[in-house]
Amino acid sequence: TDQKLATRLAGVKTLRAKAESMTSAIADPENAEGLRALADALRFTDPVSTPETEQYESRIDTLLDSIVYHSDPKERGELIRRALALVNERAAVVKAAK
């Protein structure tokens, strides 16, 4: 049904919106650009959540929360890279399942 599909699409859309909203809150340009790249990766990934992808989405969400609380640009950059790697891993899982 439409409701079921909307629920399955909500996870990635929420993550993308979160990453996009964070870019203006990050002062250093390199990490703001990294967040934009992360938001773009989330925009272009398959948005349908499955039981196989939920663990990736949860970990990405946790990393996004951590990015907000870290003030050290190097640590922030590493968290952004880890989140982007998880988006890519999630995409591979989705592709393998098709």
C-alpha positions as CSV (number, residue, x, y, z in Angstrom):
1,T,0.0,0.0,0.0
2,D,1.0,3.7,-0.3
3,Q,1.3,3.9,3.5
4,K,3.7,1.0,3.6
5,L,5.9,2.4,0.8
6,A,5.9,5.9,2.5
7,T,7.2,4.2,5.7
8,R,9.9,2.4,3.8
9,L,11.0,5.6,2.1
10,A,11.1,7.7,5.2
11,G,14.4,6.5,6.6
12,V,16.7,7.7,3.9
13,K,14.7,10.9,3.3
14,T,15.1,11.7,7.0
15,L,18.8,11.1,6.9
16,R,19.2,13.2,3.8
17,A,17.3,16.1,5.3
18,K,19.4,15.8,8.5
19,A,22.6,16.0,6.6
20,E,21.4,18.9,4.5
21,S,20.3,20.9,7.5
22,M,23.7,20.3,9.2
23,T,25.7,21.9,6.4
24,S,24.8,25.4,7.5
25,A,25.7,24.7,11.1
26,I,29.2,23.5,10.3
27,A,31.6,26.4,10.2
28,D,34.6,24.9,8.5
29,P,34.2,24.7,4.7
30,E,35.8,21.3,4.2
31,N,33.4,19.5,6.5
32,A,30.4,21.5,5.2
33,E,31.4,20.3,1.7
34,G,31.7,16.7,3.1
35,L,28.2,17.0,4.5
36,R,26.9,18.2,1.2
37,A,28.6,15.2,-0.5
38,L,27.0,12.9,2.1
39,A,23.6,14.5,1.5
40,D,24.0,14.1,-2.3
41,A,25.0,10.4,-1.8
42,L,21.8,9.9,0.2
43,R,19.8,11.7,-2.4
44,F,21.0,9.4,-5.2
45,T,20.9,6.1,-3.3
46,D,18.0,3.8,-3.5
47,P,15.6,5.2,-0.8
48,V,13.7,2.0,0.0
49,S,14.6,0.7,3.5
50,T,14.7,-3.1,4.0
51,P,15.6,-5.2,7.0
52,E,19.0,-5.6,5.4
53,T,19.6,-1.8,5.2
54,E,18.1,-0.7,8.5
55,Q,21.4,-1.4,10.4
56,Y,23.3,0.9,7.9
57,E,20.6,3.6,8.3
58,S,20.8,3.4,12.1
59,R,24.6,3.7,12.0
60,I,24.5,6.6,9.6
61,D,22.0,8.4,11.9
62,T,24.2,7.8,14.9
63,L,27.2,9.2,13.0
64,L,25.2,12.3,12.0
65,D,24.4,12.9,15.6
66,S,28.0,12.5,16.5
67,I,29.1,15.0,13.9
68,V,27.0,17.7,15.6
69,Y,28.7,17.2,18.9
70,H,32.3,17.1,17.8
71,S,34.0,20.4,17.6
72,D,37.3,19.2,16.3
73,P,37.3,19.5,12.5
74,K,39.5,16.4,12.0
75,E,37.2,14.2,14.1
76,R,34.2,15.6,12.3
77,G,35.8,14.9,8.9
78,E,36.5,11.3,9.9
79,L,32.9,10.8,11.0
80,I,31.7,12.3,7.7
81,R,33.9,9.9,5.8
82,R,32.7,6.9,7.8
83,A,29.0,7.9,7.2
84,L,29.7,8.2,3.5
85,A,31.4,4.8,3.5
86,L,28.3,3.4,5.1
87,V,26.0,5.0,2.5
88,N,28.2,3.2,-0.2
89,E,28.0,-0.1,1.7
90,R,24.3,0.2,2.0
91,A,24.0,0.9,-1.7
92,A,26.0,-2.3,-2.4
93,V,23.7,-4.3,-0.2
94,V,20.6,-2.9,-2.0
95,K,22.2,-3.7,-5.4
96,A,23.1,-7.2,-4.4
97,A,19.5,-7.9,-3.2
98,K,18.0,-6.9,-6.6
